[in-house]
Amino acid sequence: MAEGQGPSVVERWDMFEVALQGPAEGNPFVDVVVGARFGYRHRVVHVDGF
């Protein structure tokens, strides 16, 4: 599992953009899975990316 590097804190409602390296071969729309974890205190929400 690869993780992108970015700022450790993003203000609420602010934008966050990250560029990730994908595989050189295959279909990037089917062969790659992207997601994120958003956490605050004891709550963590997992969100699928696109």
C-alpha distance matrix in Angstrom:
0.0 3.8 6.6 10.1 13.1 16.1 19.0 18.8 21.6 22.5 26.0 26.6 27.0 25.9 23.6 20.1 18.7 15.7 15.2 11.9 12.0 11.6 12.6 16.3 17.5 17.5 18.1 15.8 17.4 16.4 13.6 11.0 9.9 10.0 10.8 12.0 13.5 17.0 18.9 22.5 24.2 23.3 22.0 18.4 18.0 14.9 15.6 14.4 14.5 16.5
3.8 0.0 3.8 6.7 9.8 13.0 16.2 16.5 19.4 20.3 23.9 24.9 25.3 23.7 21.2 17.6 15.9 12.6 11.9 8.7 9.1 9.8 11.6 15.0 16.9 17.5 17.9 15.2 17.2 17.0 14.3 11.2 10.6 9.7 10.8 11.5 13.4 16.6 18.6 22.2 24.1 23.9 22.6 19.0 18.6 15.7 15.9 14.8 14.1 15.8
6.6 3.8 0.0 3.8 6.6 9.5 12.5 12.8 15.7 16.7 20.3 21.5 22.1 20.4 18.2 14.5 13.3 10.2 10.6 8.4 10.1 11.6 14.3 17.5 19.7 20.2 20.1 16.9 18.5 18.9 16.7 13.2 11.9 9.8 9.9 9.5 11.0 13.8 15.7 19.1 21.2 21.4 20.2 16.8 16.5 14.2 14.4 14.1 13.3 15.4
10.1 6.7 3.8 0.0 3.8 6.5 10.0 11.2 13.9 14.5 18.2 19.7 20.0 17.8 15.4 11.6 10.0 6.8 7.5 6.3 9.0 11.4 14.6 17.4 20.0 20.7 20.4 16.9 18.5 19.6 17.8 14.1 13.2 10.5 10.7 10.0 11.9 13.9 16.2 19.3 21.8 22.6 21.2 17.9 17.5 15.4 15.0 14.8 13.1 14.8
13.1 9.8 6.6 3.8 0.0 3.8 7.1 8.8 11.8 12.8 16.6 18.8 19.5 16.9 14.9 11.2 10.2 7.5 8.9 9.0 11.6 14.6 17.8 20.2 23.1 24.1 23.8 20.3 21.9 23.3 21.5 17.9 16.9 14.0 13.8 12.2 13.4 14.6 16.3 18.9 21.2 22.5 21.6 18.8 18.9 17.5 17.4 17.6 16.0 17.8
16.1 13.0 9.5 6.5 3.8 0.0 3.8 6.4 8.7 9.4 13.1 15.5 16.2 13.5 11.7 8.2 8.2 6.8 9.6 10.9 14.1 17.0 20.5 22.8 25.7 26.4 25.7 22.0 23.2 24.9 23.6 19.8 18.5 15.2 14.4 12.2 13.1 13.3 15.0 17.2 19.7 21.5 20.6 18.1 18.1 17.3 17.0 17.8 16.0 17.9
19.0 16.2 12.5 10.0 7.1 3.8 0.0 3.8 5.5 6.8 10.3 13.2 14.6 11.9 11.2 8.5 9.8 9.8 12.9 14.6 17.8 20.7 24.2 26.6 29.4 30.1 29.2 25.4 26.3 28.0 26.9 23.1 21.5 18.0 16.6 13.7 13.8 13.1 14.0 15.4 17.8 20.2 19.6 17.7 18.2 18.2 18.2 19.6 18.1 20.3
18.8 16.5 12.8 11.2 8.8 6.4 3.8 0.0 3.8 6.9 10.2 12.8 15.0 13.1 13.1 10.7 12.6 12.5 15.7 16.7 19.9 22.5 25.8 28.6 31.2 31.6 30.7 27.0 27.8 29.1 27.9 24.1 22.0 18.6 16.5 13.2 12.3 11.2 11.3 12.5 14.4 16.8 16.7 15.1 16.3 16.8 17.5 19.5 18.8 21.5
21.6 19.4 15.7 13.9 11.8 8.7 5.5 3.8 0.0 3.8 6.6 9.3 11.9 10.2 11.2 9.7 12.6 13.6 17.2 18.7 22.2 24.7 28.2 30.9 33.4 33.6 32.3 28.5 28.8 30.3 29.6 25.8 23.5 19.8 17.5 14.0 12.8 10.7 10.7 11.0 13.4 16.3 15.9 14.8 15.8 16.9 17.4 19.8 19.1 21.8
22.5 20.3 16.7 14.5 12.8 9.4 6.8 6.9 3.8 0.0 3.8 6.5 8.3 6.4 7.6 7.0 10.5 12.4 16.2 18.3 21.9 24.2 27.9 30.4 32.8 32.8 31.1 27.3 27.3 29.1 28.9 25.1 22.8 19.0 16.8 13.5 13.0 10.6 11.5 11.9 14.9 17.7 16.6 15.4 15.5 16.6 16.3 18.6 17.5 19.8
26.0 23.9 20.3 18.2 16.6 13.1 10.3 10.2 6.6 3.8 0.0 3.8 6.3 5.2 8.2 9.3 13.0 15.5 19.3 21.6 25.3 27.5 31.2 33.7 35.9 35.7 33.8 30.1 29.7 31.6 31.7 28.0 25.6 21.8 19.4 16.1 15.4 12.4 12.9 12.3 15.2 18.4 17.2 16.7 16.8 18.4 18.0 20.5 19.6 21.8
26.6 24.9 21.5 19.7 18.8 15.5 13.2 12.8 9.3 6.5 3.8 0.0 3.8 5.4 8.6 10.4 14.1 16.9 20.6 22.7 26.5 28.3 31.9 34.5 36.4 35.8 33.7 30.0 29.1 31.0 31.4 27.8 25.2 21.5 18.8 15.7 14.8 11.5 12.1 11.4 14.6 17.4 15.7 15.4 15.0 17.0 16.4 19.2 18.6 20.9
27.0 25.3 22.1 20.0 19.5 16.2 14.6 15.0 11.9 8.3 6.3 3.8 0.0 3.8 6.6 9.4 12.8 16.1 19.6 22.0 25.8 27.3 31.0 33.4 35.1 34.4 31.9 28.3 27.2 29.3 30.1 26.7 24.3 20.7 18.4 15.8 15.7 12.8 14.4 14.3 17.7 20.1 17.9 17.2 15.9 17.4 16.0 18.3 17.3 19.0
25.9 23.7 20.4 17.8 16.9 13.5 11.9 13.1 10.2 6.4 5.2 5.4 3.8 0.0 3.8 6.7 10.1 13.5 17.0 19.7 23.5 25.4 29.2 31.3 33.4 33.0 30.8 27.1 26.5 28.8 29.3 25.8 23.8 20.0 18.1 15.6 15.9 13.5 15.3 15.6 19.0 21.6 19.7 18.5 17.4 18.4 16.9 18.8 17.2 18.7
23.6 21.2 18.2 15.4 14.9 11.7 11.2 13.1 11.2 7.6 8.2 8.6 6.6 3.8 0.0 3.8 6.6 10.2 13.6 16.4 20.1 22.0 25.8 27.8 29.9 29.6 27.4 23.6 23.2 25.7 26.2 22.7 21.0 17.3 16.0 14.0 15.2 13.5 16.0 17.2 20.7 23.0 20.8 18.9 17.5 17.6 15.7 16.8 14.6 15.7
20.1 17.6 14.5 11.6 11.2 8.2 8.5 10.7 9.7 7.0 9.3 10.4 9.4 6.7 3.8 0.0 3.8 6.8 10.4 13.1 16.8 18.9 22.7 24.9 27.1 27.0 25.2 21.3 21.3 23.7 23.7 20.0 18.4 14.7 13.5 11.5 13.0 12.1 14.7 16.5 20.0 22.0 19.9 17.6 16.4 16.0 14.3 15.2 12.9 14.3
18.7 15.9 13.3 10.0 10.2 8.2 9.8 12.6 12.6 10.5 13.0 14.1 12.8 10.1 6.6 3.8 0.0 3.8 6.9 9.9 13.6 15.7 19.5 21.4 23.8 23.9 22.2 18.3 18.7 21.3 21.2 17.6 16.6 13.2 13.0 11.9 14.2 14.2 17.2 19.5 22.9 24.6 22.4 19.7 18.2 17.1 15.0 15.0 12.1 12.7
15.7 12.6 10.2 6.8 7.5 6.8 9.8 12.5 13.6 12.4 15.5 16.9 16.1 13.5 10.2 6.8 3.8 0.0 3.8 6.4 10.1 12.6 16.4 18.4 21.0 21.4 20.1 16.3 17.4 19.7 18.9 15.4 14.7 11.5 11.9 11.2 13.9 14.8 17.7 20.4 23.5 24.9 23.0 19.9 18.6 16.9 15.2 14.8 11.8 12.6
15.2 11.9 10.6 7.5 8.9 9.6 12.9 15.7 17.2 16.2 19.3 20.6 19.6 17.0 13.6 10.4 6.9 3.8 0.0 3.8 6.9 9.6 13.3 14.9 17.7 18.5 17.5 13.8 15.5 17.9 16.9 13.7 14.0 11.5 13.0 13.3 16.4 17.9 20.9 23.8 26.9 28.0 26.0 22.7 21.3 19.1 17.2 15.9 12.7 12.6
11.9 8.7 8.4 6.3 9.0 10.9 14.6 16.7 18.7 18.3 21.6 22.7 22.0 19.7 16.4 13.1 9.9 6.4 3.8 0.0 3.8 6.3 10.0 12.2 14.9 15.7 15.2 11.7 13.8 15.6 14.1 10.8 11.4 9.5 11.7 12.6 15.8 18.0 20.9 24.2 27.0 27.7 25.8 22.2 20.9 18.2 16.6 14.9 12.2 12.3
12.0 9.1 10.1 9.0 11.6 14.1 17.8 19.9 22.2 21.9 25.3 26.5 25.8 23.5 20.1 16.8 13.6 10.1 6.9 3.8 0.0 3.8 6.9 8.8 11.8 13.3 13.6 10.6 13.6 15.1 12.9 10.4 12.0 11.3 14.1 15.6 18.7 21.3 24.2 27.5 30.2 30.6 28.8 25.2 23.8 20.9 19.4 17.3 14.7 14.3
11.6 9.8 11.6 11.4 14.6 17.0 20.7 22.5 24.7 24.2 27.5 28.3 27.3 25.4 22.0 18.9 15.7 12.6 9.6 6.3 3.8 0.0 3.8 6.5 8.7 9.7 10.0 7.3 10.6 11.7 9.3 7.3 9.8 10.2 13.6 16.0 19.3 22.2 25.2 28.8 31.5 31.5 29.4 25.6 23.9 20.6 19.0 16.3 13.9 13.1
12.6 11.6 14.3 14.6 17.8 20.5 24.2 25.8 28.2 27.9 31.2 31.9 31.0 29.2 25.8 22.7 19.5 16.4 13.3 10.0 6.9 3.8 0.0 3.8 5.5 7.1 8.8 7.6 11.2 11.5 8.5 8.0 11.3 12.8 16.3 18.9 22.1 25.3 28.2 31.8 34.4 34.1 32.1 28.3 26.6 23.1 21.6 18.7 16.7 15.7
16.3 15.0 17.5 17.4 20.2 22.8 26.6 28.6 30.9 30.4 33.7 34.5 33.4 31.3 27.8 24.9 21.4 18.4 14.9 12.2 8.8 6.5 3.8 0.0 3.8 7.0 9.2 8.9 12.7 13.4 10.9 11.2 14.7 16.1 19.7 22.3 25.6 28.6 31.6 35.2 37.8 37.7 35.7 31.9 30.1 26.7 24.9 21.9 19.6 18.1
17.5 16.9 19.7 20.0 23.1 25.7 29.4 31.2 33.4 32.8 35.9 36.4 35.1 33.4 29.9 27.1 23.8 21.0 17.7 14.9 11.8 8.7 5.5 3.8 0.0 3.8 6.9 8.2 11.6 11.6 9.3 10.8 14.6 16.8 20.5 23.5 26.9 30.0 33.1 36.7 39.4 39.0 36.7 32.9 30.9 27.3 25.5 22.2 20.2 18.4
17.5 17.5 20.2 20.7 24.1 26.4 30.1 31.6 33.6 32.8 35.7 35.8 34.4 33.0 29.6 27.0 23.9 21.4 18.5 15.7 13.3 9.7 7.1 7.0 3.8 0.0 3.8 6.3 8.9 8.3 6.5 9.1 12.8 15.5 19.2 22.6 25.9 29.1 32.3 36.0 38.7 38.0 35.5 31.7 29.5 25.7 23.8 20.2 18.5 16.6
18.1 17.9 20.1 20.4 23.8 25.7 29.2 30.7 32.3 31.1 33.8 33.7 31.9 30.8 27.4 25.2 22.2 20.1 17.5 15.2 13.6 10.0 8.8 9.2 6.9 3.8 0.0 3.8 5.4 5.5 5.5 7.9 11.3 13.8 17.5 21.0 24.5 27.4 30.8 34.4 37.3 36.7 34.0 30.2 27.6 24.0 21.6 17.9 16.1 13.6
15.8 15.2 16.9 16.9 20.3 22.0 25.4 27.0 28.5 27.3 30.1 30.0 28.3 27.1 23.6 21.3 18.3 16.3 13.8 11.7 10.6 7.3 7.6 8.9 8.2 6.3 3.8 0.0 3.8 5.5 5.3 5.5 8.8 10.6 14.3 17.6 21.2 24.0 27.5 31.0 34.0 33.6 30.9 27.2 24.6 21.1 18.6 15.1 12.8 10.5
17.4 17.2 18.5 18.5 21.9 23.2 26.3 27.8 28.8 27.3 29.7 29.1 27.2 26.5 23.2 21.3 18.7 17.4 15.5 13.8 13.6 10.6 11.2 12.7 11.6 8.9 5.4 3.8 0.0 3.8 6.2 6.5 8.6 10.4 13.7 17.2 20.8 23.3 26.9 30.4 33.4 33.0 29.9 26.3 23.4 19.9 17.1 13.4 11.3 8.5
16.4 17.0 18.9 19.6 23.3 24.9 28.0 29.1 30.3 29.1 31.6 31.0 29.3 28.8 25.7 23.7 21.3 19.7 17.9 15.6 15.1 11.7 11.5 13.4 11.6 8.3 5.5 5.5 3.8 0.0 3.8 5.8 7.8 10.8 13.9 17.7 21.0 23.9 27.3 30.9 33.7 32.8 29.8 26.2 23.4 19.7 17.3 13.6 12.5 10.5
13.6 14.3 16.7 17.8 21.5 23.6 26.9 27.9 29.6 28.9 31.7 31.4 30.1 29.3 26.2 23.7 21.2 18.9 16.9 14.1 12.9 9.3 8.5 10.9 9.3 6.5 5.5 5.3 6.2 3.8 0.0 3.8 6.9 10.2 13.6 17.2 20.4 23.7 26.9 30.5 33.2 32.2 29.6 25.8 23.5 19.7 17.8 14.3 13.3 12.0
11.0 11.2 13.2 14.1 17.9 19.8 23.1 24.1 25.8 25.1 28.0 27.8 26.7 25.8 22.7 20.0 17.6 15.4 13.7 10.8 10.4 7.3 8.0 11.2 10.8 9.1 7.9 5.5 6.5 5.8 3.8 0.0 3.8 6.6 10.2 13.7 17.0 20.2 23.4 27.1 29.8 29.1 26.5 22.7 20.4 16.7 14.9 11.5 10.2 9.5
9.9 10.6 11.9 13.2 16.9 18.5 21.5 22.0 23.5 22.8 25.6 25.2 24.3 23.8 21.0 18.4 16.6 14.7 14.0 11.4 12.0 9.8 11.3 14.7 14.6 12.8 11.3 8.8 8.6 7.8 6.9 3.8 0.0 3.8 6.8 10.5 13.6 16.9 20.0 23.7 26.3 25.5 22.8 19.1 16.7 13.0 11.3 8.1 7.6 8.1
10.0 9.7 9.8 10.5 14.0 15.2 18.0 18.6 19.8 19.0 21.8 21.5 20.7 20.0 17.3 14.7 13.2 11.5 11.5 9.5 11.3 10.2 12.8 16.1 16.8 15.5 13.8 10.6 10.4 10.8 10.2 6.6 3.8 0.0 3.8 7.2 10.7 13.7 17.0 20.6 23.5 23.1 20.4 16.6 14.3 10.8 8.9 6.2 4.9 6.5
10.8 10.8 9.9 10.7 13.8 14.4 16.6 16.5 17.5 16.8 19.4 18.8 18.4 18.1 16.0 13.5 13.0 11.9 13.0 11.7 14.1 13.6 16.3 19.7 20.5 19.2 17.5 14.3 13.7 13.9 13.6 10.2 6.8 3.8 0.0 3.8 7.1 10.1 13.4 17.0 19.9 19.4 16.6 12.9 10.5 7.1 5.5 4.2 4.6 8.0
12.0 11.5 9.5 10.0 12.2 12.2 13.7 13.2 14.0 13.5 16.1 15.7 15.8 15.6 14.0 11.5 11.9 11.2 13.3 12.6 15.6 16.0 18.9 22.3 23.5 22.6 21.0 17.6 17.2 17.7 17.2 13.7 10.5 7.2 3.8 0.0 3.8 6.5 9.9 13.5 16.4 16.3 13.7 10.1 8.2 5.8 5.3 6.5 6.9 10.6
13.5 13.4 11.0 11.9 13.4 13.1 13.8 12.3 12.8 13.0 15.4 14.8 15.7 15.9 15.2 13.0 14.2 13.9 16.4 15.8 18.7 19.3 22.1 25.6 26.9 25.9 24.5 21.2 20.8 21.0 20.4 17.0 13.6 10.7 7.1 3.8 0.0 3.8 6.4 10.1 12.8 12.6 10.1 6.5 5.6 4.6 6.3 9.0 10.4 14.1
17.0 16.6 13.8 13.9 14.6 13.3 13.1 11.2 10.7 10.6 12.4 11.5 12.8 13.5 13.5 12.1 14.2 14.8 17.9 18.0 21.3 22.2 25.3 28.6 30.0 29.1 27.4 24.0 23.3 23.9 23.7 20.2 16.9 13.7 10.1 6.5 3.8 0.0 3.8 7.0 10.3 10.8 8.3 5.6 5.2 6.5 7.9 11.2 12.3 15.9
18.9 18.6 15.7 16.2 16.3 15.0 14.0 11.3 10.7 11.5 12.9 12.1 14.4 15.3 16.0 14.7 17.2 17.7 20.9 20.9 24.2 25.2 28.2 31.6 33.1 32.3 30.8 27.5 26.9 27.3 26.9 23.4 20.0 17.0 13.4 9.9 6.4 3.8 0.0 3.8 6.6 7.4 5.6 4.2 6.3 8.8 11.1 14.5 16.0 19.6
22.5 22.2 19.1 19.3 18.9 17.2 15.4 12.5 11.0 11.9 12.3 11.4 14.3 15.6 17.2 16.5 19.5 20.4 23.8 24.2 27.5 28.8 31.8 35.2 36.7 36.0 34.4 31.0 30.4 30.9 30.5 27.1 23.7 20.6 17.0 13.5 10.1 7.0 3.8 0.0 3.8 6.1 5.4 6.5 8.9 12.1 14.2 17.8 19.2 22.7
24.2 24.1 21.2 21.8 21.2 19.7 17.8 14.4 13.4 14.9 15.2 14.6 17.7 19.0 20.7 20.0 22.9 23.5 26.9 27.0 30.2 31.5 34.4 37.8 39.4 38.7 37.3 34.0 33.4 33.7 33.2 29.8 26.3 23.5 19.9 16.4 12.8 10.3 6.6 3.8 0.0 3.8 5.7 8.1 11.3 14.5 17.2 20.8 22.5 26.1
23.3 23.9 21.4 22.6 22.5 21.5 20.2 16.8 16.3 17.7 18.4 17.4 20.1 21.6 23.0 22.0 24.6 24.9 28.0 27.7 30.6 31.5 34.1 37.7 39.0 38.0 36.7 33.6 33.0 32.8 32.2 29.1 25.5 23.1 19.4 16.3 12.6 10.8 7.4 6.1 3.8 0.0 3.8 6.7 10.2 13.3 16.5 20.1 22.3 26.0
22.0 22.6 20.2 21.2 21.6 20.6 19.6 16.7 15.9 16.6 17.2 15.7 17.9 19.7 20.8 19.9 22.4 23.0 26.0 25.8 28.8 29.4 32.1 35.7 36.7 35.5 34.0 30.9 29.9 29.8 29.6 26.5 22.8 20.4 16.6 13.7 10.1 8.3 5.6 5.4 5.7 3.8 0.0 3.8 6.7 10.2 13.1 16.8 19.1 22.8
18.4 19.0 16.8 17.9 18.8 18.1 17.7 15.1 14.8 15.4 16.7 15.4 17.2 18.5 18.9 17.6 19.7 19.9 22.7 22.2 25.2 25.6 28.3 31.9 32.9 31.7 30.2 27.2 26.3 26.2 25.8 22.7 19.1 16.6 12.9 10.1 6.5 5.6 4.2 6.5 8.1 6.7 3.8 0.0 3.8 6.6 9.8 13.3 15.7 19.4
18.0 18.6 16.5 17.5 18.9 18.1 18.2 16.3 15.8 15.5 16.8 15.0 15.9 17.4 17.5 16.4 18.2 18.6 21.3 20.9 23.8 23.9 26.6 30.1 30.9 29.5 27.6 24.6 23.4 23.4 23.5 20.4 16.7 14.3 10.5 8.2 5.6 5.2 6.3 8.9 11.3 10.2 6.7 3.8 0.0 3.8 6.4 10.1 12.6 16.3
14.9 15.7 14.2 15.4 17.5 17.3 18.2 16.8 16.9 16.6 18.4 17.0 17.4 18.4 17.6 16.0 17.1 16.9 19.1 18.2 20.9 20.6 23.1 26.7 27.3 25.7 24.0 21.1 19.9 19.7 19.7 16.7 13.0 10.8 7.1 5.8 4.6 6.5 8.8 12.1 14.5 13.3 10.2 6.6 3.8 0.0 3.8 6.8 9.7 13.4
15.6 15.9 14.4 15.0 17.4 17.0 18.2 17.5 17.4 16.3 18.0 16.4 16.0 16.9 15.7 14.3 15.0 15.2 17.2 16.6 19.4 19.0 21.6 24.9 25.5 23.8 21.6 18.6 17.1 17.3 17.8 14.9 11.3 8.9 5.5 5.3 6.3 7.9 11.1 14.2 17.2 16.5 13.1 9.8 6.4 3.8 0.0 3.8 6.4 9.9
14.4 14.8 14.1 14.8 17.6 17.8 19.6 19.5 19.8 18.6 20.5 19.2 18.3 18.8 16.8 15.2 15.0 14.8 15.9 14.9 17.3 16.3 18.7 21.9 22.2 20.2 17.9 15.1 13.4 13.6 14.3 11.5 8.1 6.2 4.2 6.5 9.0 11.2 14.5 17.8 20.8 20.1 16.8 13.3 10.1 6.8 3.8 0.0 3.8 6.9
14.5 14.1 13.3 13.1 16.0 16.0 18.1 18.8 19.1 17.5 19.6 18.6 17.3 17.2 14.6 12.9 12.1 11.8 12.7 12.2 14.7 13.9 16.7 19.6 20.2 18.5 16.1 12.8 11.3 12.5 13.3 10.2 7.6 4.9 4.6 6.9 10.4 12.3 16.0 19.2 22.5 22.3 19.1 15.7 12.6 9.7 6.4 3.8 0.0 3.8
16.5 15.8 15.4 14.8 17.8 17.9 20.3 21.5 21.8 19.8 21.8 20.9 19.0 18.7 15.7 14.3 12.7 12.6 12.6 12.3 14.3 13.1 15.7 18.1 18.4 16.6 13.6 10.5 8.5 10.5 12.0 9.5 8.1 6.5 8.0 10.6 14.1 15.9 19.6 22.7 26.1 26.0 22.8 19.4 16.3 13.4 9.9 6.9 3.8 0.0
